[in-house]
């Protein structure tokens, strides 16, 4: 703040304490009563025509102005003394504020470091707790998968094969399970979990030592009462309030000085041969307000000094705290170095843990897929029995259709052969052979046979093939008819036109 003092008033203040201020104001009041304007009865007759409070060029007016000027001059000196004291208090407060800001910055650095180490330690603990949760999750997953797989295997062991599917190596559905491969996957999964447990134990041991060290440092920090529990803007706000108070004091001092200048000007105007008339009413009224203004300036000075004291007290408090904090900070610096090494170790363990977790996840996925696979295997076996029975029935139905068509084709062949023989007997022998050679050919013979031959289906539930089926199989082995298309079984009947169209896989064989 610029120095608000007026350089042309250098009088010493009558006092700087509260008692001096009261004494000074009392003196001003007593002298004010002594310089009151005379009553109208004692005024000269030449002034009786003037308005009240207006004096001419008499000595009383000049004397009153001089007395008012003397009082105002003393008040100016005191107001300027207040300003000097205010400026001194503000300067002291600024110096303390600067020290407070420095201490605050250092304390804040230490506090931030404390919080940083606490957060880092907490983050490490969270990471290790996350590893533990993952480990527990995979243990539960392992139990669930193995229990589900074992339940499926127990079910497959109780499901015996049908008689037609029995072999020397397979008596139930479990005999088809590659148990060695499954057990290998299970052993690998268990091994991965053990490795994960080992890594977790290692990092947990490391973290326990870190927790112990941090608790010791935290206890030392608490004992030193290291904290930053005030706003950094506090001294700035106090200084801003002080400047506002000082500006108000400066305005009061300027107002009193302006009153002095006015009084001097009036005295100078009365020093000539023709003194000008002066209305003392407004001047006295203004002079009466000056003690109150000076009292306000004094109150503002006290508030400035109180703010400075508050800043200095806080500065001293945190200077002491800073001295204690520096003793702990060195320990935290070493702790930070140690923690960085711990972080590196935990990073390495966590990467290895994640690799093991990935392998375990893959193995559990494979085991879960096997569980689903063998569940569907049991369901598929039941459907296999239904399908074999359906194909047996369909084979029988198709054989009936083929035999019916073959019989009809044989009848047609015999009739056609007879008709051609009759034609040749009655007419053909009279025709030259070169006239129509094809008319002399024998009737073609048609046979129905499958495009490819199939392996015989197993007999389920004590089923025995009928003589027709055995004959069909023997004919198939010899190149005869065997059915391969499949339809839902139906009762015996003559082939329809649609079935005839369906069975047109034949070739002509000329006799």
Protein Blocks (a to p, Z undefined) as FASTA:
>chain_A
ZZfbdfkbccdcfbfbfklmmmmmmmmmmmmmmmgccdfklpcfklmmpcehiacfbfkl
mmmmmmmmmmmmmmmmmmmmmmmmmmmmmmmmmmmmmmmmmmmmmmmmmmmmmmmmmmmm
mmmmmmmmmmmmmmmmmmmmmmmmmmmmmmmmmmmmmmccdfklgcfklmbfklmpcfkl
mmmmmmmmmmmmmmmmmmmmmmmmmmmmmmmmmmmmmmmmmmnopacfbdfklmmmmmmm
mmmmmmmmmmmmmmmmmmmmmmmmmmmmmmmmbdcdddfklmmmmmmmmmmmmmmmmmmm
mmmmmmmmmmmmmmmmmmmmmmmmmmmmmmmmmmmmmmmmmmmmmmmmmmmmmmmmmmmm
mmmmmmmmmmmmmmmmmmmmmmmmmmmmmmmmmmmmmmmmmmmmmmmmmmmmmmmmmmmm
mmmmmmmmmpcfklmmmlmpccdddddddfbdcdddddeehiacdfklmmmmmmmmnopa
cdfbdcdddddddddfklmmmmmcccdddZZ
